[in-house]
Amino acid sequence: MTLRPTLALLLALVLPVAHAQTPGAQGDEGRKASTLPLKASSTQADAAQLSARFLTRFHYDAKPLDDVMSAKVYKAYFDMLDSEKVFFTQADMARFEPLKTRFDDAIWNKDLSGPFSVFNLYVQRAVNRMEYARGLLKQGFDLTKEENYTYDRENAAWPLDQAALDNLWRKRTKNDWLRLKLAGKSDEDIRKTLDKRYAGYIDRVRQLDGEDAFQTFMNAYAETTDPHTDYLGPRAAENFDIAMKLSLEGIGAVLQARDEYTQIREVVPGGPADKSGKVHVGDRIVAIGQGADGAMVDVIGWRLDDVVEKIRGKKDTTVRLEILPADVGLDGKHELIKLVRKKVSIEEQAAKKKIIEVKDGDTTRKIGIIDLPTFYSDFGARREGDKNFKSATRDVAKLLGELKAAGVQGVVVDLRNNGGGSLAEANELTGLFIDQGPVVQVRDARGQVEVQGDDEPGLAWSGPMAVLVNRGSASASEIFSAAIQDYGRGLIIGEPTFGKGTVQNLVDLDRFAQGGGEKPQFGELKMTIAEFFRIDGGSTQLKGVTPDILFPKNGDEKDFGESTYDNALPWTRIQSAPYSQVADLTAYLPQLKTRHDARVAKSPAWQLMLDELAQYKKMRDQSTTSLDLAARQAERKRQDAIQADFRARHKAIDGTDASLAEEPVLDDGLNANERSLKAELKQENKAKNAKDPELQETAHILFDAIGMIRADPKLAAEVLPYGGKFSTAAVTPPQKTATQPH
């Protein structure tokens, strides 16, 4: 399997949003404030050593766990704990310097006291810094003093001493104050908001425990071997499984932490919560009971992942929720709701379709859009012979049938921000668009190459197609895009992709542990075991897939993508697989590019997108801001004017009826969980339904291609697969369908 399938907020239902858990279990009291010093358990020490045995012997690019690797793990560990260098000082780093070459010994000797001592100091420093910031709020700040604050500290040095650290935090806190001041808050409201924010942070830090310390340290080691190897504790492993199969057993509600409560963020259609009619967005969970009469356990102040664990459970079992309804105050009447857990499908991440009608002159054409957020597959259900197992390929095949029935003339597969998933699904999905042939080459650690491909005759779609990608299209998305490009089967449009050309597999450490019980204890390794190559012999590693028609880059390639990792594998090439192109898109590619360039040059929506992108790049490249109120007000006025112009242009282009007065201020100074849930959901819905110039232009490029094909039979024979005749009704060779997985 390839890695990092992305998962939308829907999985928050019963997936922890922020914390991936490690060996250990919680009782009914949940996680209370940790008692320092935290200490590693014997199970964790065993899991660390077992992980090292696998990583040093079976990893694709196995490296010894020695003093050299220890120094790299040391750096990664501190980067994970304090990437902005705002908690530790140079004196702290000098104190921990001897550990730089001892982390390897800590793992081999099963003595994790060194890495745990670092984590303990981190917890102390984090609490101390927040207490210091709270103290600053009492006296307020001189907002007329000319000074600057550097908020991007990735490449900064550690503060020299306590005085330097205090000055840094004075500026950080002053900046928080200024942001709220610029949003129109009074000093009293600012003081109240920030004190609550910092106090909440202290509560969360104090709930960190040995599981968090172990998870952080092990990922520092795992990700040092290569960027895509990870350690997954038992909870994280379960969450990864849910992400792949897009289903879980629970109540069907998206949860999030807000203040001390766990709040219902969304009710999943068709789930137990939805069918009950008693669970609503904004409701707060006060207590949870198991079964028909189990004791109710108060969960106010609990970590989200602990609440999730108590709600998630086996199908057909009962869970009782004590709810504080959304429409009542904190002293309102509680309601008790009984729900029976069921299997819940997470459709938000499943393939979806829509039709865009593109009009140019007197001609209108239907273009089908397949939006695929991830390459998902329920491996367990498939192994067990379940005929209805969840699969990206099966879902896309079904959607293609529906689009054909609706009379679309071209299909766009939208893989933007699709971070990957199942290698098998990428292979099989390609088979829906080609007749037969190789799709990807996989080279293992021994250097042996296996060619994987589509052996089943027929296509599910034989007409014109395009694949839309961006920097967030990775792994399995790159396999699919590269195969479509190498065969000449369709147009690749968008930004160069991520550049992840490695394959990961899950290793269940409990299977190899001595004396392990039934309950997971050791976790899993998601370990790089192979590298994949295009059928033309090139790798997508580092370079990614370069589109045939390029859209403007968003500038994130400096911070996002395989090339940003220091320990990424190099690009290389192997011998090509035996294959033949099914079409020659160069026959009309120059004309399509010319038409695209001419169209976007006159498109107000495209020009607005470019202007917004330029503004985003400009703001992102800044790393310092003034802490003088007058200077910030002047800058705010300039930014407000720019944003007002953008909003006016959006309104003129897409006809939005929202008045400018209804738009949020440029920066309200609040963190996400400090805004009202209603306002947050409204903004998300607005963003989801906003015009999409890139998708619209991709559909228009395909519109042009279809027109050229229809007008020139000779051209059609060159650019359509297998020299086929364009048809929206019949498919030759025989059609591949959703009921005939390959």
DAWO-V851526 format. One record per helix or strand of 3 or more residues. SS is the DSSP state (helix for helix, strand for strand). FROM is the first residue (numbers start at 1). LEN is the number of residues. If there is no record, write none. Layout:
((SS,FROM,LEN) (SS,FROM,LEN))
This chain:
((helix,9,5) (helix,42,16) (helix,67,16) (helix,90,12) (helix,103,6) (helix,113,27) (strand,148,3) (helix,162,21) (helix,187,20) (helix,210,16) (strand,230,3) (helix,234,12) (strand,247,4) (strand,253,6) (strand,261,7) (helix,272,5) (strand,284,7) (helix,304,8) (strand,318,7) (strand,334,7) (strand,342,4) (helix,347,3) (strand,352,9) (strand,363,9) (helix,379,5) (helix,392,14) (strand,410,5) (helix,423,8) (strand,437,8) (strand,449,6) (strand,464,6) (helix,476,12) (strand,491,4) (strand,502,7) (helix,509,4) (strand,524,10) (helix,556,3) (helix,562,3) (helix,586,16) (helix,604,17) (strand,624,3) (helix,629,26) (helix,660,3) (helix,672,3) (helix,677,12) (helix,693,19) (helix,713,7) (helix,721,3))
